[in-house]
Amino acid sequence: MTTHNMLIAPDFSPERFAGWHMFNTLIQKRANLNMHLNIPSSHDEQEQVITAGNIQIIYANPFDAATLIREQGYRAVARPIGKSDEMVIAAAAKSDINCLEDIKTGATVAMADNRDVKLVGLRLLEAIDIEEADLTWDITETYQAAARKVIKGEAQAAFFLAEIFHSFSRLTKTQLSVLIESDLADISHVLLIKEDFPDTEIFMNAILNLHNDDDGKEALAELGMPHGFEAMDEEYAEFMIDLMQTLLD
């Protein structure tokens, strides 16, 4: 039996790791497909794996999805229900930065390498006339590392994927102060399939029906997607890509 490759973008909470393996196991059983799960540890590693080729399915962040759809022959087929990609800008609780206006030109912002989070964050900072070139960027391996930079005073603020921020330990969160959290709703990670993938129909049937039984519900709960996935048509995918382009512009 042919083995297909599925890649999961690395920007998820560590507590979701087991959930992705549960998800992969269930999909293999229900679609009768051999699926090899690829979970790169960083955005750079993700790009290397995709460039090497032979990745049929990708759970991608919206920024990467736009490029993969328009340049690399993927199409968006599903998205998690009620799970948008929001972001948080936070500072150290003991710092002098208590609101967005306290972020000044020259400040250092720590963040993991997640471009859609950066785009949304920069759009939020437009309200205080701060642009990308006004800041020094400290790109860390993980969001946890970005949090440590802020807590230690090595960065004045940090950008976080909201889900990951809210998954931090109580101790970590007490040392951070939320300056703002986005509320966009229309931007989310998406499930992409390579145009020439031969088993799209049976794969999609397995994905869209995961929420209909206890095993599927358990896996989805582990992923923080209790409502499961919904099908995504080309029109909505284009709408989201255009939204990302608006953020870029």
N, C-alpha and C positions, 0 to 999 in steps of 0.2 A: 504493500500500500504506500502511495506517495505521502511524504511528510511535508506539510505546509508550515511556514514560519509566521508566527504572530509576534509583533513587537509592542510592548507597553511603554509609553513615554515615562521617563523616570521621575516626573514631578508629582508624586503621590506620597502620602504619609507612610512611614515605615510600617505602621500597624496594618496597612492594606496589603502587604506583601503576600501573606498567606492566602488572602482572598483571591488574588490573581491566579494562584496555583489551583485553588478550588474551582474557579471559573473555567480555567483551561481544561481541567479534568472532566468537568461536566459537559463542556462543549464537545470534547472528543467522543464521549460516550453517546451523546444524543444525536450528533451529526455523523457518527461513524467515520470520523476523520482523524488522521494522525497530525497533531498540532505540536510544534516545538515552540515553547514560550521563550522569548527573548526579553529580558528586563535589563537594559543598560543602566549603568550607575550614574551617568551624566549625559548632558545634552551632546557633548562632543562624541561620546561613545555611541549615542543613538545615531548621529549623522554618519559615523563610520560604518555601522551595521547596515543602515539603509543604502548607503553608497555602494557597499559590497554586493548588494542586490539580493534577489530571491526572498524578499519579505512580501508575503501576500496580504497580510492583515496588520493594520497599525491602529492602536488607540492613541490618537495624537492630540496635542494641545491645538487650539484654534489657529495660532500663528503658523505653526508647522503645517497644519492641515491645508492652509491656503496654498503654500508652495507645493506640497505633495499632489494636490488636486490639479493645479494649473501647469505643473512642470514635470511631474513624474508618473503620470498615468494612474492615479488613484481616484476613487470616487467615494464620497461620504454616503454611508448607508444607515447609520443609526447614531443616536446620542442618548446619554442617560437622562431619564425623566426627572425634571425638577432639580437638576444639579448643575448650576451655572458656575463659571469660573470667576469668582470674585477675588479681590485682592485687598490686603491690609498694608497700610503704612504705619510703622510703629517706631517709637524711640525708647530709650532707657527710662524706666520709671523715676530714677533718681537724677535724671539730666535736667537741663534748663529748657528742654524742648517739650512744651506742653500742648502745642497746637501746630497745624501746618505752617502758620505764619512765622513760627520760630525757626523754620528751616531756612538757612541763608545761603547765598551764593558761596561756593567753595566747600560746602558740607560734603562729607563722605557718606554714601548710601551703599549698604551691603545687600546683596541678593544672590540667589542661585541663578544659573543661566536659563532664565525663562523669559522669552521676549514678549509674550503677550502680557505677562504680569508687569513688565517694564513699561509697555505701551500704555496700559490702563493707569499705572501710577503716574506717568508723566502727564497724562491728560488731567488727572486730579490736581497735579501741581501747577497746571496752567492758571488756576484760580489765584495763586500767589506770585505769578509771573516768574516762575522758575522753569528753565528749560534743561534739556539733557546736558548741554555743554556747560551749564552753570554748576554742575555737580561732579564730584569725583566718585567713580564707580568701583566698588570692591566686589568682584564676582567670586562667590564661594562655591564649594562643591555641593553643599546642601543648604536648605533653609535653616537647619539647626545651627550650622556654622555661622550663618548670617546673624542669627539671634545672639550667639556668643559674642560676636564682634560688637554689637550694639551694647550688650550688657557690660562688656569690658571697657567701653568707651573708645573703641578703635574705629567706630563709625557712629555718626550722629543719628542716623535713621536706617531702617531696612524696609524693603519691599518683600511681602510674603504672599503666596497663594493662601487665600483665606482658610481653606480647609486644613492646610498644614499648620497654619498659625493656631487655629482652634484645637488642634490635636496635641499641641505642646503640653508638657507637664504643668501642673498648677504652679510649681516653683518657678519655672521659666516665665510663665505668663505674669506672675506677680512682679517680675523684674522688668517687664515691658509695659509701655503705655500706648494704646491704640490712638493714633491721630485721626485716621479716617478709614472707613471700609467701603469699597465700591458696592453698587447695587445696579448692575447692568442687566442681568437676567438673560440676555440674548446670546451671550458668548459661552460656549462650553467645549469640553473635549468631545471629539467625535471618533466614531469607528470608521476606518477607511478600508476599502478592499481594492486590490489591484484589478484593473480593468479585465485582465485575462484570467482571473481566478475562476476555475471551472465549477466550483461547488458553492457558489454564492447563495443559491436558493436554500439548500439544506442548512448551511451555516446560519443564515438569517432566521430561519424557522427556529433553530435552537436558541439563538440569542433573544428573539422577541418573546419566547415562551418560558424563559427562565423563571419568571415570577409566579408561574402557575403551580408550583409544587414546593414542598418543604425544603428539599435539597437546594433547589435554585434560589429560594428565598434566603437561605442561610448564606450562600455564596454572595448574593447581592448585598446582604446586610454587612458582610465582611468588607465589601468594597465601598460602603457608604452610599449605595444606590438602591434603597429599599423598594423603589417603584419600578426598577428594571430599566429596559431600553425601549425607545420608540423609534420607528423607522424614520428616516430622514430623506427627503427628496432633493433633487438637484437644485430646485428653486430656493429652498431654505439654505442649502449649502452655499449658494451664490450670495444670498443675503448676508450670511455670516462673514463670508470672505470680504464682501464690500464694507461691512462694518469694521473689520480689521484694517482694511485699507484706509478707511476714514480716520482711524486712530493713528495710523502711520503718517497721514498727511497733516 
